[in-house]
Amino acid sequence: MRHSIKHILAVGGLCAAILALMGCAPRRIPALTVEDLMEDRVTLDGVLLKCDQDPTKVRNPSDCESARIANERLAAQRVDPEVEKRRQADFEKAREQLRLAQDKLRQEQEAKTKVDPYTLPVVPVDPTTSAKAATPSAPPAPNPGGPPLAGNAPR
């Protein structure tokens, strides 16, 4: 089937118009994460300001929630140095106590499993067994032919 030039130009123009409309569509901006807001304080302040003044101007409702969480985490990070020193000292004290308790437990376990050779009995305690052990048993009777040699072994 023959297509006219007008038909080809119309289809081409339609394709160009579709491509132009697709290119003009606004890109979706991903929601702000808590970590991103914690790193960028200016954006955090801007989002919090928009959320407090006019929540309809915020592009994504989850941004307000993320901004509040980021603000709480940043506030939790701001700790008084005196409190931090006290917390660190308490931690070191507790760690030392734990280490001492573990060392004591380890020493007790080693003492239980350790065998002292100087405290083991040398001679049996039962006198009847010691008398039997003292008398040697008779050696086996010698073979009159002697031990078999390598070439003379019976088959």
Secondary structure, DSSP 8 states (H G I E B T S, - for coil): ----HHHHHHHHHHHHHHHHHHHHS--------HHHHHH-HHHHHHHHHHHHH-GGG-S-HHHHHHHHHHHHHHHHH---HHHHHHHHHHHHHHHHHHHHHHHHHHHHHHHHH---TTSS-SS-S-HHHHHHHHS--------TT-S--TTT---
